[in-house]
Amino acid sequence: MKFTLNWLKDHLETDVNLEEIASKLTMIGLEVEEIDNPAEKYAAFKTARVIEAKPHPDADKLRLCRVETPEGEVQVVCGAPNARTGMIGVFAPSGSYIPGTGMTLKPTKIRGVESNGMLVSEREMELSDEHDGIIELPEDTPLGVPFAEVMGLDDPVIEIAITPNRPDALGVYGIARDLAAAGLGKLKDGAVDPVAGHGKSPIGVSLKFDKENAAACSQFIGRYVKGVTNGPSPGWLQKRLRAIGLRPISALVDITNYVSYDRGRPLHVFDADKLKGDIHVRLAEKGEKMLALDEAEYELDETICVIADDSGPVGIGGVIGGLNTGCTEETTNVFLEVAYFDPLRIARTGRALGIQSDARYRFERGVDPAYLPQAAELATRLILDLCGGDASKTVVAGDGPHWQKTIEFDHTRVERLTGLKLEEQRIVEILAALGFGVAGFGDEKLMVEVPSWRPDVEGPADLVEEVVRIHGLEHVQPAPLPRHVAVATPILTENQNRMRLAKRALAARGLDEAVTWSFIAEEHARAFGAANNIAQLTVENPMSPELDTMRPSILPGLILAAGRNMDRGFDEVALFEAGPQYAGDAPEDQSLAISGIRRSPGARHWASAARGVDAFDAKADALAVLAAVGAPLESVQVTSDAPAWYHPGRSGVLRLGPKNALATFGEVHPRILDMLDVKGPMVAFEVIPTNVPEPKKKGTKARSPLNASDLPAVIRDFAFVVDVNVTAEQVLRAARGADKKLITAAVLFDVYEGKGIEPGKKSLAIEVTLQPFDKTLTDDEIEAVAQKVIAQVSKATGGTLRG
Amino acid sequence: MPGIKDIQKSALTAIAAAANEAELEAARVEFLGKKSALSELMKTLGKMSPEERQEKGPLYNGLRAELTEAIAAKKAELHEAALNARLAEEKIDVTLPPRPMPQGTIHPITHVTDEIVAIFADMGFAVAEGPDIESDYYNFTALNFPEGHPAREMHDTFYMVPDEKGERKVLRTHTSPVQIRTMEKQKPPLRVIIPGRTYRCDSDQTHTPMFHQLEGLAVDKTTTLGELKWVLAEFCKAFFEVPEAPMRFRPSYFPFTEPSMEVDILCDRSGGNVKIGEGEDWMEILGCGMVHPNVLKFGGLDPDDYQGWAFGMGIDRLAMLKYGIPDLRDFFAADLRWLKHYGFAALDMPNLATGLSR
């Protein structure tokens, strides 16, 4: 919302300066976005007289002007055809910056003749595109005064942001009211003298709605004015409209724009001679069309409220007028429309048709429903003043909406809600200044009547806001939040803590944490398990087609990111992300995952051979996350049934029992890498930390006693020849089971296939630790356990001890 | 039989001449061994008269002690020489790189969230969470955005494809829906912060279609706007790690708070980076207000009994301001150069005892 300082002063009697007004506007919730003071831009330019203009000795089209300036006489070479002796123009001295050309003037010589400064055109002053000649001012213009002052341009333009709850501030009068309430001056009386009407309007108005849709247009005031002369509006009006960025069109159109900005009241003027029959306001019929003032044709439907005559729609109510019934230079009889439209319907219509107009902007926020008669008088007065003519009596259809509201208000609520202590009298004073009717002073509760222009105020909290806003938020004193406990107690949940620890564990292992979009391309989502419920994951209005589906897995985003980094020349990429992934659109379908990828050709190092990544790097990452989050690793099983986006033979699942998968890991499937156009091999892991059962709450923080043996442990190595399909885990589990008391560890340290081992078999070498607690083991005892290990492994896997 | 002087002389000579531990051992056997001349002499002590023994005993034992000591000294000397010789051989190029142990990084969003949590945890705030794919009810209706209200349009909402019943979910445009979810689950007093992913259909240097918001909510019987002012001021000082962070509260509008405010913080933008708490510029950093009575009602609380406040701010934006990160879009590009430069070390876990950042 833009307005000028002088415009504001039409309604606000004040002597405070611009800076104070701007600061107050911001502090009462009408945030100043920009102040543009043309007087500053034009400060260097002053009126000056051409003492004499004579031809340039060496150029036919140039003139030599002696110019009388406040600083004395200067010589200016001028190319304008209208430069002549005695004229008054606008002089730009050397050193001044010309806004229209972006140049700073310097003394110069033109065709051998000295030239100091220049006489400027409208284009050079950014007033218009006019550049055929220099600005010519009336004969009686005083000399040496700032040009901005003479042209009436010394009126700062203030632009404020209006929040959607304040339709009243979409008119300059409403802004003045707020400022006056905040103590910055006195609000002038905005009432308009009614214009006496002569005769009945030849055009009648009827509202044609069924009961259900009656709110679409609840009041319409029309007025016929005959014998008007439409032409350019007067300078003062044009200047104001230009200052706020509107293009003056004609007096009749300019009047509607002026009232819209001055009072926040959009209205419309028809060329009455182009209307056929009476006006009826109704819902459009499906398929009806209208050519609008923006020269576009709109197809309407039965949700849209139209102003129609006998020929069809002549205006989309509250949004835009029709082109064929609009005013032109030739218009002589007009019909004024002042109506109240339902804000919700206007918003819906505007959205459906994609029309942004000043009228829609105001109607959908809610114009003052009680102001229609006065707006009609104001508009008629302006039409008569600017265009002449003779007005009929008004024609009124409908009573308007019910807007009256009374709020029971306990004034102590101000202090209760904000901590600000205010006298009841001050509270009443503020509300009254804003136009609220207040009764019941001194009683327990005030009865507050909400003015018609404040549809946003619904209850006591809104009144508290009004009071605090106008009194000043800076007066609300900060008050310490009471501490419930002396020393802060832990607040993170188990799962929140787990995510923290897991992230730190991975960063410590050399992975960089990334944050990628929650949405990915549909094709990628399908490949990562979302094929069956893609509809639930699809974004209807995505930023781009590559971001149209909620991710079922974090991996596609990370793999693509790795690809981008590789394209930049980084071969070593290790990324992880902790965040949401989606199996559907319900809250319980969202899970928190921590997933990562590694890709490396193997870093070269002088002391060791280069090694690329393999599935076991990903397995180690997954196990590190599980360890960090406190999973019972000794109970974790590994199965080889990872999802389809992993390499089928080089991937696995870490699980607690058949139903609870904690993590997956492995090489990324080569076909997936092809689809994502990223070079492999690449390994990945995905962990769902929330699947790890929460530890049982114990009554004590005490650890169990340490059970360490002082007796020496015995370590025995075994090598078993087993079928290639036998897993290491099968062998180790069998070995551990041979003597659950004595055997405290069994780990694998070698896998061998090849020479010396028959095809289809492999050798697995394991190290078994026997830890006695009572007495040192004898050779016989050790041998007995060793035999049990061999027997168990053989029984479980069919393996034999390697000879 | 050689005399004691001769033994002493030849033994000391042999010990001194030993070139290595083997020669020294040979000398020891020769002069102190069971069959050595000295041992033979010692054996004669038993047959001597007490007077004679009195005289010879100390002599022989003295020599034995002297030789033992000389051998030990020589042994140490030889050992030292051998070690020196070995050390002279054993030389590495200390400028060679060690075996690599790559260090990863923590994303600024994680780090800044942890900083925020540390501050609010001290003030007794828990961390609440909610889903990203939200119903229209939680994202708008329950937050007092009436159907068709222009405020809804200000959110550039991402919509999901409608289901068979025609209902369409949204990607939450703010973390505020979790206010309602929290009120439904817990009874006051409530103190929660809600960090999380939020989505709006927008993209430029300071807007991305996904960003992170931090919501704060406190509800009790006497929670006031004054407390909100205090909490935010204390938070900003602690977060930006500055002694003072003057703030300006301006009336504004959000459907879910009444009164509503936007908050500016004093800053100096004259240099390359923004300095918080200095200078003369005001910069908007958050929106807040007293929870709207309708929102309390939607959350199942009686606004005549309970009142509260809420605020919302951008986590990414806080990270940009504090750590001088210029472009929001880079947060989500996973560019290794950016991650390594703006990321944080794994062990930098923000807490109030050590300070939030290094």
Interface residues (C-beta under 8 A of the other chain):
Chain A: T26 M27 I28 G29 E31 T163 P164 N165 R166 L344 A347 R348 R351 E364 R365 R416 L417 T418 G419 L420 G459 P460 A461 D462 V464 E465 V468 R469 L473 E474 V476 Q477 P478 A479 P480 L481 R483 H484 V485 A488 T489 P490 I491 L492 T493 Q496 R500 K503 R504 A505 L506 A507 A508 R509 G510 L511 D512 E513 A514 V515 T516 W517 S518 F519 A535 Q536 L537 T538 V539 E540 N541 P542 M543 L547 M550 G557 L558 A561 R564 N565 R568 F570 E572 V573 A574 L575 F576 A578 G579 P580 Y582 D585 A586 P587 D589 Q590 A603 H605 W606 A607 S608
Chain B: L96 P97 R99 P100 M101 P102 Q103 G104 T105 I106 H107 I109 T110 D114 V117 A121 D122 M123 G124 F125 A126 V127 E129 G130 P131 D132 I133 E147 G148 H149 P150 A151 E153 M154 F158 Y159 M160 V161 P162 D163 R168 K169 L171 P189 R197 Y199 C201 S203 P209 M210 A218 T222 T224 L225 G226 E227 K229 W230 V231 A233 R248 F249 R250 P251 S252 Y253 E258 P259 S260 M261 E262 M290 H292 P293 P303 Q307 F331 F332 A333 A334 D335 L336 R337 L339 K340 G343 A345 A346 L347 M349
